[in-house]
């Protein structure tokens, strides 16, 4: 296994790129450094027993192109020869994958590293500004996204390179601030006594929040899935679902503000993830921004930071493609994350 930085070498084309989340996987093939990625239909992870079978059936069987390398982003920590996804039964085994799919090289990144790579060069058409603040060129950025889980990553600039900083920031504590919060918190499902960000700001977290609201109000929950809660809120006919979605956005603003302070994200805070795409019609920018800036004694710091909603649906693939084309522009250490046949 190589231990050098990906920025020290170029990949051989064609390159398979993949964004593998807990629920869905998205794949594309990059033919050369100038071509746009050739995308394939989104794959539901539950439809295939292994990632190798998914790539073979959904990608390789649909094209005459044979990738020579793969750059994959996965939702979970990368540790060892068997990489387990946090919210999916798939296990990525790079050495077996190289044999099964005839690949010469594989690099595996965290899924939110890919999101961070994307925001290094996200065009205006792929983002929507929320409130005030001015992004500073070359300053640190942070990306946070509720989906199957709650992903977090930073992006810092050093030595003329962008360096993504991966982690498990979605598991930081999230506590009550208001009287309504304090009424809800005893009814939230905890993990060993903790309410982490992901326990509220994710698909299952939205269900957790909705059930807590129902219990606090002495009502029986009607909806069992995040999609149903969101749909009911969008209809305007279900006040409890609407409050669930409103609080979801408020709590996202709070945790985004915390992360902005941690990274001193003067380059911008980027909100991604599939859930926000569905909530855009009822997303209250003023409430979100108020929660984001409510960080005394540093309210003025947050007020000066720009926030963007990522509207590009394939942002992670775009980030992986940017990295695969020009790895020298990114400081990504690949020790323990790069396999060569």
C-alpha positions in Angstrom: 0.0 0.0 0.0 1.3 3.4 -1.0 1.8 6.0 1.7 2.3 9.1 -0.4 0.0 12.1 -0.9 -2.4 11.9 -3.8 -1.2 15.4 -4.7 2.2 13.9 -5.6 0.8 11.8 -8.5 -1.8 11.7 -11.3 -4.4 9.0 -11.8 -4.8 6.9 -15.0 -7.9 7.5 -16.9 -10.7 6.5 -17.2 -11.5 7.0 -13.5 -14.5 5.6 -11.7 -15.8 8.1 -9.1 -18.4 7.2 -6.5 -20.3 8.9 -3.7 -21.6 6.1 -1.4 -24.0 7.1 1.3 -26.1 5.2 3.8 -29.2 5.0 1.4 -28.0 5.9 -2.1 -24.8 5.5 -4.1 -24.0 7.7 -7.1 -21.4 6.8 -9.7 -19.8 8.4 -12.7 -16.8 7.7 -15.0 -14.3 10.5 -15.8 -12.9 9.7 -19.3 -10.1 12.3 -19.2 -9.1 15.5 -17.5 -11.3 17.7 -19.7 -14.5 15.7 -20.0 -17.5 16.1 -17.8 -18.3 13.0 -15.7 -20.5 10.4 -17.4 -23.1 9.8 -14.7 -25.2 6.6 -14.1 -28.6 6.2 -12.5 -28.6 6.5 -8.7 -28.3 3.1 -6.9 -30.2 2.2 -3.7 -27.7 0.5 -1.5 -30.4 -1.9 -0.2 -30.8 -3.3 -3.8 -27.4 -4.9 -3.9 -25.7 -7.2 -1.3 -22.2 -5.7 -2.0 -20.7 -2.5 -3.5 -18.7 -4.6 -6.0 -22.0 -6.1 -7.3 -23.6 -2.7 -7.5 -20.7 -1.2 -9.5 -20.6 -4.2 -11.9 -24.4 -4.2 -12.5 -25.2 -0.5 -12.4 -22.0 0.9 -14.1 -19.7 -1.5 -15.8 -22.4 -3.6 -17.4 -23.9 -0.4 -18.8 -20.8 0.9 -20.6 -17.8 -0.2 -22.7 -15.5 2.0 -20.7 -13.2 0.1 -18.3 -11.9 2.3 -15.5 -8.3 2.0 -14.6 -8.6 3.7 -11.2 -11.4 4.5 -8.7 -11.8 7.4 -6.3 -14.6 6.6 -3.9 -16.2 8.6 -1.1 -17.9 6.6 1.6 -20.1 7.5 4.6 -18.0 6.2 7.4 -14.5 6.2 9.0 -11.7 4.7 6.8 -9.7 2.2 8.8 -8.0 -0.9 7.6 -8.6 -3.3 4.8 -12.4 -3.6 5.4 -14.2 -0.3 5.5 -17.6 -0.4 7.1 -20.2 2.2 6.2 -21.9 3.8 9.2 -25.6 3.5 8.0 -25.3 0.7 5.4 -24.4 -3.0 5.5 -21.9 -2.6 2.6 -18.2 -3.2 3.4 -15.6 -1.8 1.0 -12.7 -4.2 0.6 -10.3 -2.4 -1.8 -8.0 -5.3 -2.6 -10.9 -7.6 -3.5 -12.5 -4.8 -5.5 -9.4 -4.3 -7.6 -9.5 -8.0 -8.5 -13.2 -8.2 -9.0 -13.5 -5.0 -11.1 -10.1 -5.1 -12.8 -8.9 -1.8 -11.3 -5.3 -0.8 -10.9 -5.7 1.7 -8.1 -8.3 2.7 -5.5 -8.4 5.7 -3.2 -11.1 5.9 -0.5 -12.1 9.2 1.1 -14.8 10.2 3.6 -18.0 11.2 1.9 -17.9 14.7 3.4 -14.3 15.1 2.3 -15.9 14.9 -1.2 -18.4 17.5 -0.2 -15.6 19.7 1.0 -13.7 19.2 -2.3 -16.9 20.3 -4.1 -17.1 23.6 -2.2 -13.5 24.5 -3.2 -14.9 25.5 -6.6 -18.7 25.4 -6.4 -20.2 27.9 -9.0 -22.9 30.4 -8.1 -25.4 28.2 -10.0 -24.8 25.4 -7.5 -25.4 27.4 -4.3 -27.9 29.7 -2.8 -26.8 32.4 -0.3 -28.6 32.6 3.0 -28.6 36.1 4.7 -25.6 38.4 4.9 -21.9 37.9 5.3 -19.1 38.0 2.7 -17.0 35.0 1.9 -13.2 35.6 2.0 -11.2 34.1 -0.8 -8.7 31.4 0.6 -10.2 31.4 4.1 -11.4 28.2 5.8 -14.7 26.7 4.9 -17.0 24.2 6.5 -19.7 21.9 5.0 -22.4 20.2 7.0 -25.2 18.1 5.6 -28.1 16.2 7.1 -29.0 13.0 5.2 -29.0 9.4 6.3 -26.6 10.7 9.0 -25.1 14.2 9.7 -21.9 14.8 7.8 -19.4 17.4 8.6 -16.1 18.4 7.1 -13.8 21.4 6.9 -11.7 22.8 4.1 -8.5 24.8 4.8 -6.0 26.5 2.5 -2.3 26.0 2.9 0.8 25.9 0.6 -1.4 26.8 -2.4 -3.6 23.7 -1.9 -7.0 23.0 -0.5 -6.9 20.5 2.3 -10.2 18.8 3.3 -10.5 17.9 7.0 -12.7 14.9 7.6 -14.2 13.9 11.0 -17.3 12.7 12.8 -18.5 16.2 13.7 -22.2 15.1 13.3 -21.9 13.3 16.7 -21.2 16.4 18.8 -23.7 17.1 21.6 -26.8 19.2 20.9 -28.6 20.7 23.9 -31.8 22.6 24.6 -31.9 26.4 24.6 -35.6 27.4 24.8 -38.6 26.3 26.9 -40.0 24.4 23.9 -36.6 22.6 23.6 -36.7 21.7 27.3 -40.2 20.2 26.9 -39.0 18.1 23.9 -35.6 16.8 25.1 -36.9 14.3 27.7 -38.8 12.6 24.9 -36.0 12.4 22.4 -34.4 9.0 21.8 -30.8 9.2 23.2 -27.7 7.0 22.7 -26.3 6.2 26.1 -27.8 9.3 27.6 -26.5 11.6 24.8 -28.4 13.6 22.2 -26.0 14.2 19.4 -26.5 16.4 16.4 -27.2 13.3 14.3 -30.0 12.2 16.7 -32.0 15.1 15.4 -30.4 16.3 12.2 -30.7 13.3 9.9 -33.5 11.3 8.4 -34.1 9.2 11.5 -33.4 12.3 13.5 -36.3 14.1 12.0 -38.6 11.1 13.0 -37.1 11.3 16.5 -37.9 15.0 16.7 -41.4 14.5 15.4 -42.1 11.7 17.9 -40.8 13.9 20.7 -43.0 16.8 19.6 -46.0 14.4 19.6 -45.2 13.0 23.0 -44.7 16.5 24.5 -48.1 17.5 23.1 -49.8 14.4 24.3 -50.6 13.2 20.7 -50.1 10.0 18.8 -47.6 10.3 16.0 -49.1 9.9 12.5 -46.0 9.7 10.4 -43.2 7.1 10.6 -40.7 8.3 8.0 -38.9 11.6 7.3 -40.3 11.8 3.8 -43.9 11.6 5.1 -43.2 14.3 7.7 -41.6 16.6 5.1 -44.5 16.0 2.7 -47.1 16.7 5.4 -45.2 20.0 6.3 -45.1 21.1 2.7 -48.9 20.5 2.4 -49.5 23.1 5.1 -52.2 20.9 6.7 -50.1 19.3 9.5 -49.0 21.8 12.1 -46.9 19.3 14.1 -45.0 18.2 10.9 -44.5 21.9 10.0 -43.1 22.6 13.5 -40.8 19.5 13.2 -39.3 20.9 10.0 -39.1 24.4 11.3 -37.2 23.2 14.4 -35.1 21.0 12.3 -33.9 24.0 10.4 -33.4 26.0 13.6 -31.3 23.3 15.2 -29.3 23.0 11.9 -28.6 26.7 12.2 -27.3 26.3 15.7 -24.9 23.5 14.9 -23.7 25.2 11.7 -22.9 28.2 13.8 -20.9 26.1 16.3 -19.0 24.5 13.4 -18.3 28.0 11.8 -16.7 29.1 15.1 -14.6 25.9 15.3 -13.2 26.3 11.8 -13.4 30.1 11.8 -15.1 29.7 8.5 -14.7 33.1 6.9 -14.6 31.4 3.5 -18.3 30.3 4.0 -20.5 27.7 5.6 -22.1 25.3 3.1 -25.2 23.3 3.9 -25.6 20.1 1.9 -27.4 16.8 2.2 -30.5 15.5 0.6 -33.0 16.6 3.3 -32.4 20.3 2.8 -33.2 19.9 -0.9 -36.7 18.8 0.0 -37.1 21.5 2.6 -36.2 24.4 0.4 -39.8 25.5 -0.3 -40.4 26.0 3.5 -36.9 26.8 4.6 -37.1 29.9 6.8 -33.8 31.8 6.1 -34.4 34.4 8.8 -34.9 31.8 11.5 -32.0 29.7 10.3 -29.7 32.8 10.2 -30.9 34.0 13.7 -30.0 30.6 15.1 -26.7 30.6 13.3 -25.6 34.0 14.6 -26.9 33.5 18.2 -23.5 32.7 19.6 -22.8 35.4 22.3 -20.2 36.8 22.8 -19.2 36.2 19.2 -22.4 37.2 17.4 -20.5 39.7 15.3 -18.2 37.0 14.0 -21.1 34.9 12.8 -22.9 37.9 11.3 -19.9 38.4 9.0 -19.8 34.8 7.8 -21.5 33.8 4.6 -23.8 30.8 4.5 -24.8 28.9 1.3 -27.2 26.1 0.6 -25.7 23.6 -1.8 -28.3 23.3 -4.7 -26.1 21.2 -7.0 -27.6 17.6 -6.6 -24.3 15.8 -7.5 -21.9 18.0 -5.5 -19.9 15.2 -4.1 -19.3 13.7 -7.5 -18.3 17.1 -8.8 -15.8 17.4 -5.9 -14.3 14.0 -6.6 -14.0 14.8 -10.3 -12.2 18.0 -9.5 -9.8 16.1 -7.3 -9.3 13.3 -9.8 -8.5 15.8 -12.6 -5.9 17.8 -10.7 -4.8 16.0 -7.5 -1.8 18.4 -7.2 -4.2 21.2 -6.1 -5.4 19.3 -3.1 -3.5 18.2 0.0 -4.9 14.8 0.7 -2.9 12.3 2.6 -3.6 8.8 1.2 -1.6 6.7 3.7 -3.9 3.9 4.6 -6.5 5.0 2.0 -4.8 4.2 -1.3 -4.4 0.7 -2.7 -2.4 -0.1 -5.8 -2.5 -3.5 -7.7 
